[in-house]
Amino acid sequence: MRHRRALPWRRTRDPYRVWVAEVMLQQTRVETVVPYYLRFLQAFPDVRALASARQQDVLQAWAGLGYYARARNLLRAARKIVRTGHLPTTAAGWRRLPGIGPYTAAAVASIAFGQDVVALDGNVLRVGVRLLGLQKPSTAPAVRRSVEEALRAVLPPGRAGEFNQALMDLGATTCLPSNPKCGVCPVRPFCAAHALGLAGELPRRPPPRPRPRRRFVAALVRDRRGRVLLVRQPPEGVWGGLWTFPYVEAPSWPRARPALRRLVGVRLERDGTCWSFEHAFTHFRAHFRVHVARPDSSPRRGRFVPPEQPGLPVPAPVRRLLARLGQERQQRE
Ligand code: SF4
């Protein structure tokens, strides 16, 4: 308890707050999450407030955190909780809500409701693999099972929340992925990896799978006032519900043009300048080429927004480009 990290979500056992924190912490660093968490709770202080929010406002509060499916699922789950009038109290109950995997379910159930379950995130898995000295890749289901069983066997009844959080902290501050600080580690006497001199080598990882690279073409359409056309992405896409430049998957402008026309409802002519940027999604790397384009009449879909203040939820790479365009616009004026 003395070395417990002082994080805002540690001051509460309110299941809603614990749940929001755990969802934000998936794939995002603690330091990044803190300001988002505080702002999100100000905007949506409880599950009812979240459930009655518009998806656009939730995505706006999430904009910049990435992995937007988390925000959409959070909203869907909140609506389900309010609709059914049932807030789960067990890990099995939380698993039935959209977007909640075994880790998040166990974390919420143990921290908020004291259920005796092990919450196995990446940090805890690494600590477990090292304590047990397991040499197979940590992605093997048998390795996960062994760690879970071993931790369950030593879990102090009624204190699973503290136990899980202590392991998370140990993984985040001491048993680091590389250069673990074994010299100051309180569980060193029980650690097989340390005894074997393998602390820095475990867990073993399978060779990385190359992420395919996909090419996208986007159109930068501006009106006379220098505002930029954004379109809303369909719900099923990786940026579902967010607003972006009109873009399609295509290798070049000529191949993209017919689909872009369908997207904005008018013909677009390329106007020379273009920017490129890359963005890593979970399963692929995306290469975007953004072409300045002139519409032959007023676009029928989308919305023109000032680039320096779009007022809509936009993904981080689009926001960066908008900020640049906004600066250029202000310098011109
Ligand atoms: S002794 Fe080292 S490897 Fe073992 S749990 Fe502690 S920090 Fe991790």
Residues whose N, C-alpha, C, O or C-beta is under 5 A from the ligand:
A	BS01	SF4	V127 R130 T174 C175 P180 K181 C182 C185 V187 R188 C191 A193 H194 A199
